[in-house]
Amino acid sequence: MTKARISTMQLFGFDSSDNKDFLLRRHVRVDAFRKLKNSEGRFKEWVSRDRQGLLSLYEAAHLAFNGEDILDEALIFATKNLKSPSIIQHNTNPNSFQKQIDFALRFPAWKCVPRSLARHSIDFYSENTSQNQKLLMFAKMDFNMVQNLHQQELYEISGMNVRALQELPDRMKKTYRLILDLYDEVESEIGKSGPTFPVDYAKGELKKLCRAYLLEIRWRAESKVPTLEEYMITAHISCAMPITATSNFIGMGAEIATREAFEWVTNESKLMKACSVIGRLQNDIFSHECEQNRSHPASAVECYMKQHGATEEEAVEFLWKKIHNAWKDIVEEYQKPTPLPVALTDRLLNLARSFNLFYENGDGYTNSHLVKDHLTSMLIDPVPL
């Protein structure tokens, strides 16, 4: 086989379709990618012609550590070539492959919500001319069964919300009492089958969240624009990532979510901070203009602009770099040994992935119509059998 016909995927084993990228990241040295470059330091021409390998290179490049410049270069190279119209030439199913490329450019596998990735992977495989019909049918049935379970859970949550709304007072004077009652109810429920210490951690995170909100309200009242560093200390908490993660852990059971796990998640681990950065900064980038049209604390954009005398464009560019580096922090943390079950760390990772979905095309958190199609495909519409 000539060098021009050796695929990048075969050379390094990176295969996004088999989801091997992350496993191989543990064992493949980044220096291996230097084989893809010529003596002038540019990526070899044949790499850009290897369509599937190029897509795999693009996916693998998202698993870079901090300081791995060659993977940053690989990401730029792969992205540029995947956007080229020539990438689908001579492909046996150009329309299907173009759909895969378009989706990957919007949602790289490592940063994609697993259920969304599963749904689109099924759709792509359905158009594969060499598909395994039994495997495809199994994947569709499995997806629909899990989706049905999610629909039941959504129904229960919606039902509880309706009942709660009917019981709320006209004014919110009793909000504090309602919050205490909520935690009492959760404590009573989990106490039937295990220890209740997780609720204490959740209450602690709620107190931190309220203090962070109060500080931001004080900044707004004083028209204060803090430095970006000062802002991020509070933003790690006010983005609600810690309380969301802690509340997630409560339902995992004491066998998995041990006291040590709650200590870890409430003590601002590097993984938690990275996830908070991704959520907070994406929200600020897409919502700051709307927020500044009403009474609202300064966002990270305004903080950076004032601190460095920068333009809005320069501030946004800097914040995207911080988001990019936060994803590298997550990759690094996933490579380290940890006493925590992967079921817990995956909760944090999937929260970070959800931010990519909500802010892929604007502020989908505020404007739900922007993510309606994604949520419908995951939670409402079954895969046609």
N, C-alpha and C positions, 0 to 999 in steps of 0.2 A: 504494500500500500504506500503510495507516495505521500510525502509530508502534506501536500495540499489537500489530501483526502482524509487525513487523520483529524477526527473531530476534536475540538477542545474538550468535549464531554468525555470522549474515550481516553484522552491523554491524561486527564486528572480525575476522572470518575465523577465529576460534578454532573448530577442529573436531577433537575428540579422535578421531573415527572415522577421520579421514584422517591422524592423527598430525602435524598441522601446528602444534600449540601451541608446541613448543619452537623451531621455525624462526621463527615470528612473534614470539617473545619477543625475538629479536635486533633487530627493526625497529619494533615497536609500542611507543610511549611509554606509560608507566603512566598518564599524564594522560588517555589516551583513555577509561579506565574512568570518569572523572568524568562522562562523558555519560550514564552509567547512573543518576546521582543527581539528585534534585530540588533545589529551592532551599533546602530544609531540611537537606540533607546526608544524606538517606535514599535508599536504592535505590528507583527508581520501581516502581510496582505491577506494570506490565506485564512487568517483568523476571522476576518470580516466576512468571508464567503461561507463560513460554516454556520448555517442559520440556527440549527438547534443548539449547537455548542455555544454560539454567541448569546443565546437566551440563557443558557446555563451559567455562562460566565457572568452575565448581568445579575442573576440571582445570587451567585456565590459572592459577588463583590459587596453585597449588602451585609456580609458577615465579617466585615473588616474590624480589626482592633484599632485603637488610637495609635497613630504613628505609622500605620501600614499604607504608605503613600501609593504603592503600586496598585493596591486594590481601589483606591480613589481614582487613579488613572484608568484602571480597567472599567470602572463604573461609567466614567465619562465616555470612554471609547465605545463600550457596548451600547450605551444609551444612544449615542450619535448614530451608530450603524443600524440599530434596530428601528430607528425613525426613518431610515433611508428607504425610498420606494423599491429599490432593487432587492431588498431583503427577501421578498416573497416570490421573486422570479424563479421559475423552474421548480416551484414547490408543487407537489401533487395535489395539495388542497390549500391553495393560497388564501381563500377567504377565512378558513378555520384558523390557519396559522397567524393571519393578521389579527384576528380576534384575540388569540393568545398573547400576542405582542402588545396590543393595545391595553389589555387588562394588566399585564405584568408591569408596563410602564406606569400605570396608575397605582397598582397595588402589588409591589414585590412580595413574593411568597412569605419571607421572614416577617414582613410588617403587615400582613393581611389577616383580618379576622378569620379564624379557621373555618367557620361555617360558610362564610362568603366564598372562601377559596375552594371549599369542597363543592359547593353548588356550581361554580363556574368550571371547575375541573371536570365535573360530570358532563356539563354541556359541551366542553371541548372534546372530551373523549367520545361523545356520541357521534361526532362528525369525523372521527378517525376511521379511515377505510379498513384498517386492520384490527378493529376493535374485537374484544372478547365479549360476546353477547351475554354470557352467564355472569361474568365479572361486572359488566355494565348494569345488568338488572339487579344484582346484589347491591351495588353502590346506590342505585336509585331507591330501592326498598329501604335500605338502611337510613338514607338521608330523610326519607319521608316519615319513618318511624320516630326518629329523633325530633323532627319538626313537629310531629303530632304531640309529643311530650312537652315541647316548648309552648305549644298553643294552649295546652291544659294549664300550664303554669301561668301564662299570661292572663288566662280567663280568671284564675283564682286571684291574681294580683289586682286585676281590674275590678273584680267584685269587692275586694276589700277596700279599694279606693272609693267606690261608690258609697258603701256603707259608712265609711269614715267621713265623707263629705256631708252626709245627712246629719251626722252627730256633732259636727263642728259648730261652735258658737258664732254669732253674727260678727263679733269682733274677736280679735286674736289675743285677748287678755289672758286666756287660759292656755296659751301655746306651751308655756313651760310645763304645765301640768300634763298636757297631752304627750309631750316628749317623755316625761318620766313614766307615764302609763305605758307608753310604747315599749320602753326598755324593760319595765316590769313584766309585761306580757311575754316578751322574748325570753327573759330570764326564767319565767315560769315554764315556758314551753321546752326549752333545752334542758331544764332541770329534771324533766321526766326521764331523760335517758343518759344524762352525764353531768359533769361539773358545770358551774355557771360563771366561772372566772372570765370567759370571753366577753361577757357583757360589761365587766368592769373596764376592760381595755377599750371597748367601743365608746363607753361614756367618757373615758379620758380623751379619746380622739375628738369627740364632739366638743368638749371644753376647749381644746386647742383650736378647733375650727372657729368657734365663736370668738375667741380672743383675736384670731387673725382677722376676722371680719371687722371687729371693733377697731383694730389698728388701721385698717384700710379706710374705714369710715372717718377716722380722725384725720388721716391724710387728706381725704376729700374736703373735710370741713376747713382744714387749714390751707387748702390749695397747695399742699406739699407734693413735690415730685421727687421721690427718693432716688438714690443711685440704683443702678440695676442690681448690684450685689445686695443692697439692703432690701430691695423689692423681692428678690428671689427667695430670701430667707422666709418671708411671709407667704410668698406665692406657692412654695412647696406644700404648705398646709391649706391655704385658701382655695387651691384648685380642687380640694376635696378628695384627692387621691388617697391619702392615708386613712381617712374614715371609711371610704368606699372599700378599700382593700381589707381593712379590719372587719367591716361588716360582712364582707364576702367570706372571711375565714370562719365566722361564727357558725355558718351552716355546714361546715366541712366535717364536724365531729371531732371530739377530743383525741381520738386515735391519730388523726392526721394533723389537725390544728392544735398542737400542744402549747403549753405555757411558753416554752422556748420559742415557738413560732410566732406567738403574739409579741414577745419581747423583741424579736428580730424585726417584725413589720412596723412596730411603733417607735423604733429607735433610729429612724431615718437611714436605712441601709443605702448603699450606693445604687442598688437596683431600684429601690423605691424612688430615690431622688431623680434618677434618669427618667423613669416613667412620668414623674411629676413635671419635669422640664418639658417633655414632649407634649403633654396635655396642656399645660399652662401657656406655653409660648405659641402653639398653634392656635389656641383660642384667642390670644392677644393679637396675633397677626391678622386674623380674619374678622375680628369683632371690634377692634380699637376705634375705627372711624365712627361706627354707629354709636359706640359707648360715649365717645367724647362729645357727641351732639346732645347728650343729656348729662345730668349730674352724676358723675362716675369717677372713681379714683383713677389715677394715671395707670396705664398699662406698661408692659415691658418696652413697647415701642417708644412711648413718650419719655420713659426713664432713660433709655439709651440716647435718644435724641438730645435731651437736655444735658446729660452728663458729658457727652462727647461733642456737642455742637454739630451733630450729624443730621443728614436729611432723613426723611422717612424711608426712602429706598435703601439707604445705607444701613439703617437700623434693622429693617426687615431682613436684609441679606445677612447681617451678623447673627440675628436670632435663628435663621434657618441653619446656619453653621452650628450653632449650639444644639439644635435639634438633631442634626446629623451626628454630632459627636455623642449625644446622649444615646443614640441607637448603638453606637460602638461600645459604650459603657455596658449596655445590656448584653451584647454579645460576649464581652469579656467576663461579665459576672456569671453568665451561663456556662462558661468554661471552667469555673472554679469549683472545687468540691464544696458541697454544702450539706449540712445535716437535714435541711428541709426537704420534704417530698416535692417532686416536680409538680404535683397537683397544686401546690400552693404558689410556687414561683410562676407557674403558668397563668395563674389568676392575674398577677401583676402584668405579665407580658401581654395578655389578651386585652387588658384595659388600655395599654399603650397602643395596641393595634387598633382598638376601636376609635381612637382619636384620628387615625389616618382615614378611617371611613367617614367620620362626622365632618372632618375638615378638608376632605379631598377636593371639594368644589365650592368652597366658601364656608360660612358658619352654619353647618348643618345641625349643630346643637340647638341654635336659636330658631333656625328656619328648617323645620322638619321635612318640608317638601323636597329638600335637596338630597335627602337620604331615603326617601320613600321607596324607591325602586329596590335599593339594596335590602332594606328591612323586609319588604314584601317577598322578595325572592328567598330570603332565609327563613322567614317565620310564617308566611301565609300561603304562598303558591307552592304546591308539591311538585316534584319532578315528574313530568309525564312518563308513564311506564310504557 
